[in-house]
Amino acid sequence: MGDSAGGTDNFGMSEALATLQGLLTSGETLEAWAAQRRLYALNHRRALIAATSGRFIALKRRVFGGYDSADIRWQDLKETRISAGMFAADLMLIAQSSSDLNIGAEVNRVWSFEGLHKVQAQAMYRICQQHDQVWREKRRVRELEELRAKSGGVQITGQPAYGSADAAGAESAPARRLRQAREMLEAKLISDAEFESIKAKIVAGL
């Protein structure tokens, strides 16, 4: 369990933590958790949030016992924000509604948690940021691979022949691929060596 735990009895969250442990899947580990301070839960049941190796989990106690749970997979996370005071902190997570490296999802989920124990919330924020950076890099690599495929690995069979009448007045397929590769080079998405390799493939296909 993460350093943010602090002491189960201090926060009266023994039952919630036991429930949380029961929700973990095989191989999933609990990295940190944060509890809502009692002062901020006078009009509702206290909330408990947790960061695991695979997702963000939120638990909220029911009035007559038991808990409701919801989670956000790290690949869905788009942004994490924290606002800290002297003793408490608020945490906000923004996640896309669908996932699996789907960069174009339009509908976002916004989760807010107020009055969390400050040290716990800060630990949660750091872990959320770490997972967010990992998945941002995975998405960047995915985008780069797709751009490379479009620029250097796309077959041009069925495209108008270079210099043919059908291609008159329009950019040819090899020219388009070369232009895309040059744009990638200028955007520093590929190296000089990768650009030369792509260019060689385009020329060889003429």
Buried (B, 14 or more C-beta within 10 A) or exposed (E): BBEBBBEBEEBEBEBBBEBBEEBBEEEEEBBBBBBBBEEBBEEEBBBBBBBBBBBBBBBBBEEEEEBEEEBBBBBBBBEBEBEBEEEBBBBBBBBBEEBEEEEEBEEEBEBEBBBBBBBBBBBBBBBBBEBBEEBEEEEEEEEBEEBBEBBBEBEBEEBBEEEEEEBEEEEBBBEBBBEBBBEBBEEEBBEEEBBEBBBEBBEEEE
